[in-house]
Amino acid sequence: MSNETITIVVAVACGLLAIAAYVGLILVPAVTSYSRWWERIGAGFLSLYVLGAFVIAGVGGGAGVVWFWDRFQA
């Protein structure tokens, strides 16, 4: 396997793990907390805001590592 293939496999595995964590830890508890179908749909929709916040925090953290990488190596 080439280095590029390994990088792609690791990225896909991490993405699948992140989706599974979102579904298992955020979406399922939010949806099962309500009994009416429209409340469940609303809770599922609002959980997308939580997912968006986690994505923004991850992108911000990654951007911070890239921005300060030269300071970390010293």
The first five atom37 places (N, CA, C, CB, O) and aatype in JSON, in Angstrom:
{
  "aatype": [12, 15, 2, 6, 16, 9, 16, 9, 19, 19, 0, 19, 0, 4, 7, 10, 10, 0, 9, 0, 0, 18, 19, 7, 10, 9, 10, 19, 14, 0, 19, 16, 15, 18, 15, 1, 17, 17, 6, 1, 9, 7, 0, 7, 13, 10, 15, 10, 18, 19, 10, 7, 0, 13, 19, 9, 0, 7, 19, 7, 7, 7, 0, 7, 19, 19, 17, 13, 17, 3, 1, 13, 5, 0],
  "atom_mask": [
    [1, 1, 1, 1, 1],
    [1, 1, 1, 1, 1],
    [1, 1, 1, 1, 1],
    [1, 1, 1, 1, 1],
    [1, 1, 1, 1, 1],
    [1, 1, 1, 1, 1],
    [1, 1, 1, 1, 1],
    [1, 1, 1, 1, 1],
    [1, 1, 1, 1, 1],
    [1, 1, 1, 1, 1],
    [1, 1, 1, 1, 1],
    [1, 1, 1, 1, 1],
    [1, 1, 1, 1, 1],
    [1, 1, 1, 1, 1],
    [1, 1, 1, 0, 1],
    [1, 1, 1, 1, 1],
    [1, 1, 1, 1, 1],
    [1, 1, 1, 1, 1],
    [1, 1, 1, 1, 1],
    [1, 1, 1, 1, 1],
    [1, 1, 1, 1, 1],
    [1, 1, 1, 1, 1],
    [1, 1, 1, 1, 1],
    [1, 1, 1, 0, 1],
    [1, 1, 1, 1, 1],
    [1, 1, 1, 1, 1],
    [1, 1, 1, 1, 1],
    [1, 1, 1, 1, 1],
    [1, 1, 1, 1, 1],
    [1, 1, 1, 1, 1],
    [1, 1, 1, 1, 1],
    [1, 1, 1, 1, 1],
    [1, 1, 1, 1, 1],
    [1, 1, 1, 1, 1],
    [1, 1, 1, 1, 1],
    [1, 1, 1, 1, 1],
    [1, 1, 1, 1, 1],
    [1, 1, 1, 1, 1],
    [1, 1, 1, 1, 1],
    [1, 1, 1, 1, 1],
    [1, 1, 1, 1, 1],
    [1, 1, 1, 0, 1],
    [1, 1, 1, 1, 1],
    [1, 1, 1, 0, 1],
    [1, 1, 1, 1, 1],
    [1, 1, 1, 1, 1],
    [1, 1, 1, 1, 1],
    [1, 1, 1, 1, 1],
    [1, 1, 1, 1, 1],
    [1, 1, 1, 1, 1],
    [1, 1, 1, 1, 1],
    [1, 1, 1, 0, 1],
    [1, 1, 1, 1, 1],
    [1, 1, 1, 1, 1],
    [1, 1, 1, 1, 1],
    [1, 1, 1, 1, 1],
    [1, 1, 1, 1, 1],
    [1, 1, 1, 0, 1],
    [1, 1, 1, 1, 1],
    [1, 1, 1, 0, 1],
    [1, 1, 1, 0, 1],
    [1, 1, 1, 0, 1],
    [1, 1, 1, 1, 1],
    [1, 1, 1, 0, 1],
    [1, 1, 1, 1, 1],
    [1, 1, 1, 1, 1],
    [1, 1, 1, 1, 1],
    [1, 1, 1, 1, 1],
    [1, 1, 1, 1, 1],
    [1, 1, 1, 1, 1],
    [1, 1, 1, 1, 1],
    [1, 1, 1, 1, 1],
    [1, 1, 1, 1, 1],
    [1, 1, 1, 1, 1]
  ],
  "atom_positions": [
    [[0.84, -1.19, 0.0], [0.0, 0.0, 0.0], [0.88, 1.25, 0.0], [-0.95, 0.0, 1.22], [1.91, 1.3, 0.67]],
    [[0.46, 2.23, -0.76], [1.2, 3.48, -0.79], [0.8, 4.35, 0.41], [0.96, 4.23, -2.12], [-0.19, 4.08, 1.09]],
    [[1.57, 5.39, 0.63], [1.27, 6.31, 1.73], [-0.06, 7.02, 1.52], [2.38, 7.33, 1.89], [-0.8, 7.29, 2.47]],
    [[-0.35, 7.33, 0.26], [-1.61, 8.02, -0.04], [-2.81, 7.11, 0.25], [-1.64, 8.47, -1.52], [-3.82, 7.57, 0.78]],
    [[-2.69, 5.85, -0.08], [-3.78, 4.9, 0.19], [-4.0, 4.74, 1.68], [-3.47, 3.54, -0.44], [-5.15, 4.69, 2.14]],
    [[-2.94, 4.67, 2.44], [-3.06, 4.56, 3.9], [-3.73, 5.79, 4.47], [-1.68, 4.36, 4.55], [-4.58, 5.68, 5.36]],
    [[-3.36, 6.96, 3.96], [-3.98, 8.21, 4.44], [-5.47, 8.22, 4.14], [-3.3, 9.43, 3.79], [-6.27, 8.64, 4.98]],
    [[-5.86, 7.79, 2.96], [-7.27, 7.77, 2.59], [-8.04, 6.77, 3.45], [-7.44, 7.42, 1.1], [-9.15, 7.07, 3.9]],
    [[-7.47, 5.59, 3.68], [-8.13, 4.58, 4.51], [-8.33, 5.1, 5.93], [-7.32, 3.28, 4.53], [-9.4, 4.91, 6.52]],
    [[-7.32, 5.75, 6.48], [-7.43, 6.29, 7.84], [-8.47, 7.41, 7.89], [-6.06, 6.81, 8.33], [-9.25, 7.49, 8.85]],
    [[-8.5, 8.27, 6.88], [-9.48, 9.37, 6.86], [-10.91, 8.84, 6.76], [-9.2, 10.32, 5.68], [-11.8, 9.33, 7.44]],
    [[-11.12, 7.84, 5.92], [-12.45, 7.26, 5.79], [-12.87, 6.56, 7.08], [-12.49, 6.26, 4.61], [-14.02, 6.68, 7.5]],
    [[-11.95, 5.84, 7.7], [-12.26, 5.16, 8.96], [-12.61, 6.17, 10.06], [-11.08, 4.28, 9.41], [-13.54, 5.95, 10.83]],
    [[-11.87, 7.26, 10.13], [-12.17, 8.29, 11.12], [-13.51, 8.96, 10.84], [-11.06, 9.34, 11.15], [-14.25, 9.27, 11.77]],
    [[-13.83, 9.18, 9.58], [-15.12, 9.76, 9.22], [-16.28, 8.85, 9.6], [0.0, 0.0, 0.0], [-17.29, 9.32, 10.13]],
    [[-16.13, 7.56, 9.33], [-17.18, 6.61, 9.71], [-17.33, 6.52, 11.23], [-16.87, 5.23, 9.13], [-18.45, 6.41, 11.74]],
    [[-16.22, 6.56, 11.94], [-16.28, 6.56, 13.4], [-16.97, 7.81, 13.94], [-14.86, 6.45, 13.99], [-17.74, 7.74, 14.89]],
    [[-16.7, 8.95, 13.32], [-17.34, 10.19, 13.76], [-18.85, 10.16, 13.49], [-16.7, 11.4, 13.04], [-19.64, 10.61, 14.32]],
    [[-19.25, 9.63, 12.35], [-20.68, 9.52, 12.04], [-21.37, 8.56, 13.0], [-20.88, 9.06, 10.58], [-22.47, 8.83, 13.47]],
    [[-20.71, 7.45, 13.29], [-21.28, 6.48, 14.23], [-21.41, 7.09, 15.63], [-20.42, 5.22, 14.28], [-22.4, 6.85, 16.32]],
    [[-20.43, 7.87, 16.04], [-20.5, 8.53, 17.34], [-21.64, 9.55, 17.38], [-19.15, 9.21, 17.67], [-22.35, 9.64, 18.38]],
    [[-21.81, 10.32, 16.32], [-22.9, 11.28, 16.26], [-24.25, 10.58, 16.35], [-22.82, 12.11, 14.97], [-25.12, 11.0, 17.12]],
    [[-24.42, 9.54, 15.58], [-25.69, 8.82, 15.57], [-25.94, 8.17, 16.92], [-25.72, 7.77, 14.46], [-27.05, 8.27, 17.46]],
    [[-24.94, 7.5, 17.47], [-25.14, 6.75, 18.71], [-25.2, 7.6, 19.96], [0.0, 0.0, 0.0], [-25.91, 7.26, 20.91]],
    [[-24.47, 8.71, 19.98], [-24.39, 9.5, 21.2], [-25.24, 10.77, 21.19], [-22.97, 9.88, 21.46], [-25.53, 11.32, 22.25]],
    [[-25.65, 11.24, 20.02], [-26.41, 12.49, 19.95], [-27.78, 12.28, 19.32], [-25.64, 13.55, 19.17], [-28.8, 12.64, 19.91]],
    [[-27.82, 11.7, 18.12], [-29.08, 11.61, 17.38], [-30.06, 10.64, 18.03], [-28.8, 11.18, 15.96], [-31.22, 10.99, 18.24]],
    [[-29.63, 9.43, 18.34], [-30.54, 8.43, 18.9], [-31.12, 8.88, 20.24], [-29.83, 7.09, 19.06], [-32.34, 8.78, 20.42]],
    [[-30.32, 9.36, 21.2], [-30.93, 9.83, 22.45], [-31.88, 11.02, 22.26], [-29.84, 10.21, 23.44], [-32.89, 11.13, 22.96]],
    [[-31.55, 11.91, 21.33], [-32.43, 13.06, 21.1], [-33.77, 12.62, 20.52], [-31.76, 14.06, 20.16], [-34.82, 13.13, 20.92]],
    [[-33.74, 11.69, 19.58], [-34.97, 11.25, 18.93], [-35.81, 10.39, 19.86], [-34.66, 10.47, 17.64], [-37.03, 10.52, 19.88]],
    [[-35.19, 9.53, 20.63], [-35.95, 8.63, 21.51], [-36.47, 9.32, 22.77], [-35.1, 7.45, 21.89], [-37.2, 8.71, 23.54]],
    [[-36.11, 10.57, 22.98], [-36.59, 11.3, 24.16], [-38.04, 11.76, 24.0], [-35.71, 12.5, 24.43], [-38.69, 12.14, 24.98]],
    [[-38.55, 11.73, 22.79], [-39.89, 12.22, 22.52], [-40.77, 11.09, 21.98], [-39.86, 13.39, 21.53], [-40.27, 10.11, 21.43]],
    [[-42.1, 11.26, 22.15], [-43.01, 10.21, 21.72], [-43.74, 10.56, 20.42], [-44.02, 9.94, 22.81], [-44.06, 9.66, 19.63]],
    [[-44.01, 11.81, 20.18], [-44.73, 12.19, 18.96], [-43.77, 12.27, 17.79], [-45.47, 13.54, 19.15], [-42.6, 12.63, 17.95]],
    [[-44.27, 11.94, 16.6], [-43.4, 11.89, 15.43], [-42.83, 13.26, 15.08], [-44.14, 11.33, 14.25], [-41.68, 13.36, 14.67]],
    [[-43.63, 14.33, 15.23], [-43.15, 15.65, 14.85], [-42.12, 16.16, 15.84], [-44.31, 16.63, 14.76], [-41.24, 16.94, 15.47]],
    [[-42.2, 15.73, 17.12], [-41.18, 16.1, 18.09], [-39.87, 15.38, 17.78], [-41.65, 15.77, 19.52], [-38.79, 15.94, 17.95]],
    [[-39.98, 14.14, 17.34], [-38.78, 13.37, 16.98], [-38.09, 13.98, 15.77], [-39.15, 11.91, 16.69], [-36.86, 14.08, 15.74]],
    [[-38.86, 14.4, 14.79], [-38.26, 15.04, 13.61], [-37.6, 16.35, 14.01], [-39.33, 15.28, 12.52], [-36.51, 16.67, 13.54]],
    [[-38.25, 17.11, 14.87], [-37.67, 18.37, 15.34], [-36.38, 18.15, 16.12], [0.0, 0.0, 0.0], [-35.42, 18.89, 15.94]],
    [[-36.37, 17.14, 16.98], [-35.17, 16.85, 17.74], [-34.04, 16.39, 16.83], [-35.45, 15.78, 18.81], [-32.89, 16.77, 17.03]],
    [[-34.37, 15.59, 15.83], [-33.35, 15.17, 14.87], [-32.79, 16.34, 14.08], [0.0, 0.0, 0.0], [-31.59, 16.41, 13.84]],
    [[-33.67, 17.26, 13.69], [-33.22, 18.44, 12.97], [-32.35, 19.33, 13.84], [-34.41, 19.23, 12.45], [-31.31, 19.82, 13.4]],
    [[-32.76, 19.54, 15.08], [-31.99, 20.39, 15.97], [-30.65, 19.77, 16.37], [-32.8, 20.7, 17.21], [-29.71, 20.48, 16.73]],
    [[-30.57, 18.44, 16.33], [-29.29, 17.81, 16.63], [-28.26, 18.1, 15.54], [-29.47, 16.29, 16.79], [-27.06, 17.94, 15.77]],
    [[-28.71, 18.52, 14.37], [-27.76, 18.92, 13.33], [-26.98, 20.16, 13.74], [-28.49, 19.17, 12.02], [-25.85, 20.36, 13.29]],
    [[-27.57, 21.01, 14.59], [-26.84, 22.16, 15.11], [-25.68, 21.72, 16.0], [-27.79, 23.09, 15.89], [-24.61, 22.32, 15.98]],
    [[-25.9, 20.68, 16.77], [-24.83, 20.12, 17.6], [-23.73, 19.57, 16.71], [-25.38, 19.02, 18.54], [-22.55, 19.79, 16.97]],
    [[-24.11, 18.85, 15.66], [-23.13, 18.32, 14.72], [-22.35, 19.46, 14.07], [-23.81, 17.47, 13.65], [-21.13, 19.38, 13.93]],
    [[-23.04, 20.5, 13.69], [-22.37, 21.66, 13.1], [-21.39, 22.33, 14.05], [0.0, 0.0, 0.0], [-20.31, 22.76, 13.64]],
    [[-21.76, 22.41, 15.31], [-20.85, 23.0, 16.31], [-19.6, 22.15, 16.48], [-21.56, 23.16, 17.65], [-18.5, 22.68, 16.62]],
    [[-19.77, 20.83, 16.47], [-18.6, 19.94, 16.58], [-17.72, 20.05, 15.34], [-19.05, 18.48, 16.77], [-16.49, 20.02, 15.45]],
    [[-18.32, 20.18, 14.17], [-17.53, 20.33, 12.94], [-16.76, 21.64, 12.97], [-18.44, 20.28, 11.7], [-15.58, 21.67, 12.62]],
    [[-17.4, 22.72, 13.38], [-16.73, 24.01, 13.46], [-15.59, 23.97, 14.47], [-17.72, 25.12, 13.83], [-14.52, 24.51, 14.22]],
    [[-15.82, 23.33, 15.62], [-14.76, 23.21, 16.63], [-13.6, 22.37, 16.1], [-15.31, 22.59, 17.92], [-12.44, 22.7, 16.35]],
    [[-13.89, 21.31, 15.37], [-12.83, 20.48, 14.8], [-12.04, 21.21, 13.74], [0.0, 0.0, 0.0], [-10.81, 21.11, 13.71]],
    [[-12.72, 21.93, 12.88], [-12.03, 22.7, 11.84], [-11.19, 23.81, 12.49], [-13.05, 23.31, 10.83], [-10.06, 24.07, 12.06]],
    [[-11.73, 24.45, 13.51], [-10.97, 25.49, 14.2], [-9.74, 24.93, 14.91], [0.0, 0.0, 0.0], [-8.67, 25.54, 14.87]],
    [[-9.89, 23.79, 15.54], [-8.74, 23.16, 16.2], [-7.69, 22.73, 15.19], [0.0, 0.0, 0.0], [-6.5, 22.93, 15.42]],
    [[-8.12, 22.16, 14.08], [-7.18, 21.78, 13.03], [-6.48, 22.98, 12.42], [0.0, 0.0, 0.0], [-5.28, 22.93, 12.14]],
    [[-7.22, 24.05, 12.21], [-6.62, 25.27, 11.68], [-5.61, 25.86, 12.66], [-7.71, 26.31, 11.35], [-4.58, 26.4, 12.26]],
    [[-5.92, 25.76, 13.97], [-4.97, 26.24, 14.97], [-3.68, 25.44, 14.98], [0.0, 0.0, 0.0], [-2.6, 26.0, 15.14]],
    [[-3.79, 24.14, 14.81], [-2.59, 23.3, 14.75], [-1.76, 23.64, 13.52], [-2.96, 21.8, 14.74], [-0.54, 23.76, 13.61]],
    [[-2.43, 23.81, 12.38], [-1.7, 24.17, 11.16], [-1.05, 25.54, 11.3], [-2.63, 24.15, 9.94], [0.09, 25.72, 10.89]],
    [[-1.76, 26.5, 11.88], [-1.24, 27.86, 12.0], [-0.03, 27.93, 12.93], [-2.34, 28.8, 12.51], [0.93, 28.65, 12.64]],
    [[-0.06, 27.18, 14.05], [1.01, 27.24, 15.03], [1.97, 26.06, 14.95], [0.42, 27.31, 16.41], [2.71, 25.81, 15.9]],
    [[1.98, 25.32, 13.85], [2.79, 24.12, 13.73], [4.29, 24.4, 13.92], [2.55, 23.46, 12.38], [5.0, 23.61, 14.54]],
    [[4.76, 25.51, 13.39], [6.18, 25.8, 13.52], [6.57, 26.09, 14.97], [6.56, 26.99, 12.64], [7.71, 25.85, 15.36]],
    [[5.65, 26.6, 15.76], [5.93, 26.85, 17.18], [5.93, 25.56, 17.98], [4.91, 27.81, 17.77], [6.62, 25.46, 18.99]],
    [[5.15, 24.56, 17.54], [5.1, 23.28, 18.25], [6.37, 22.48, 18.05], [3.9, 22.47, 17.78], [6.78, 21.74, 18.95]],
    [[7.0, 22.63, 16.91], [8.19, 21.83, 16.62], [9.44, 22.36, 17.29], [8.4, 21.77, 15.15], [10.42, 21.63, 17.4]],
    [[9.44, 23.57, 17.72], [10.65, 24.17, 18.33], [10.91, 23.67, 19.73], [10.53, 25.67, 18.37], [11.88, 24.08, 20.36]]
  ]
}
